[in-house]
Amino acid sequence: MGEALGIDRSEPLREALRRHLDRLASEGDADRWAAEPLDGDERALDEIADRGPAEHWSDWAVDAAG
């Protein structure tokens, strides 16, 4: 299978194993998140994230031109 794609034979198996292990590791994430809510320091970043993307410098040139 791998030879036809130009990759090592074991690469698809490694990728499948990695994905499976990632899935297994993340199964309890929702429960852990609910059991340990963010503390004040972690929530402080929410305010920054709510500001949205920064202005682009090209917008300033348009504003300056009037």
C-alpha beads as a LAMMPS data file, in Angstrom:
LAMMPS data file: protein, C-alpha beads

66 atoms
65 bonds

1 atom types
1 bond types

-500.0 500.0 xlo xhi
-500.0 500.0 ylo yhi
-500.0 500.0 zlo zhi

Masses

1 110.0

Atoms # bond

1 1 1 0.000 0.000 0.000
2 1 1 2.688 2.495 0.977
3 1 1 4.871 1.793 -2.044
4 1 1 2.081 2.870 -4.414
5 1 1 1.893 6.197 -2.579
6 1 1 5.644 6.654 -2.471
7 1 1 5.879 6.350 1.317
8 1 1 7.270 3.762 3.712
9 1 1 4.965 0.763 4.259
10 1 1 4.734 1.392 7.965
11 1 1 3.764 5.068 7.639
12 1 1 -0.031 4.434 7.268
13 1 1 0.078 2.124 10.292
14 1 1 2.000 4.669 12.387
15 1 1 -0.474 7.386 11.412
16 1 1 -3.483 5.188 12.240
17 1 1 -1.963 4.234 15.596
18 1 1 -1.189 7.874 16.433
19 1 1 -4.763 8.926 15.601
20 1 1 -6.215 6.086 17.655
21 1 1 -4.037 6.914 20.667
22 1 1 -4.961 10.609 20.360
23 1 1 -8.647 9.668 20.298
24 1 1 -8.255 7.460 23.376
25 1 1 -6.343 10.169 25.231
26 1 1 -9.028 12.761 24.516
27 1 1 -12.054 10.677 25.535
28 1 1 -12.090 12.085 29.069
29 1 1 -11.322 15.693 28.112
30 1 1 -14.909 16.939 28.456
31 1 1 -15.292 15.399 31.904
32 1 1 -11.942 16.776 33.078
33 1 1 -12.855 20.215 31.717
34 1 1 -16.163 20.216 33.614
35 1 1 -14.535 18.943 36.813
36 1 1 -11.772 21.563 36.785
37 1 1 -13.075 24.894 35.447
38 1 1 -10.646 27.646 34.506
39 1 1 -9.240 29.722 37.343
40 1 1 -8.986 33.515 37.352
41 1 1 -5.559 33.607 35.733
42 1 1 -6.694 31.411 32.865
43 1 1 -9.917 33.396 32.358
44 1 1 -7.904 36.626 32.126
45 1 1 -6.982 35.658 28.578
46 1 1 -10.673 35.584 27.565
47 1 1 -10.800 39.377 27.592
48 1 1 -7.947 39.556 25.114
49 1 1 -9.482 36.883 22.881
50 1 1 -12.841 38.715 22.829
51 1 1 -11.233 41.738 21.200
52 1 1 -10.999 39.858 17.925
53 1 1 -8.281 40.184 15.329
54 1 1 -5.979 43.162 15.415
55 1 1 -6.443 45.921 12.876
56 1 1 -4.456 45.636 9.708
57 1 1 -1.982 48.450 9.055
58 1 1 -3.434 49.050 5.589
59 1 1 -6.693 50.153 7.248
60 1 1 -4.811 53.055 8.818
61 1 1 -3.695 54.311 5.396
62 1 1 -7.299 54.395 4.187
63 1 1 -8.392 56.254 7.330
64 1 1 -5.562 58.785 6.945
65 1 1 -6.451 59.429 3.302
66 1 1 -9.949 60.345 4.386

Bonds

1 1 1 2
2 1 2 3
3 1 3 4
4 1 4 5
5 1 5 6
6 1 6 7
7 1 7 8
8 1 8 9
9 1 9 10
10 1 10 11
11 1 11 12
12 1 12 13
13 1 13 14
14 1 14 15
15 1 15 16
16 1 16 17
17 1 17 18
18 1 18 19
19 1 19 20
20 1 20 21
21 1 21 22
22 1 22 23
23 1 23 24
24 1 24 25
25 1 25 26
26 1 26 27
27 1 27 28
28 1 28 29
29 1 29 30
30 1 30 31
31 1 31 32
32 1 32 33
33 1 33 34
34 1 34 35
35 1 35 36
36 1 36 37
37 1 37 38
38 1 38 39
39 1 39 40
40 1 40 41
41 1 41 42
42 1 42 43
43 1 43 44
44 1 44 45
45 1 45 46
46 1 46 47
47 1 47 48
48 1 48 49
49 1 49 50
50 1 50 51
51 1 51 52
52 1 52 53
53 1 53 54
54 1 54 55
55 1 55 56
56 1 56 57
57 1 57 58
58 1 58 59
59 1 59 60
60 1 60 61
61 1 61 62
62 1 62 63
63 1 63 64
64 1 64 65
65 1 65 66
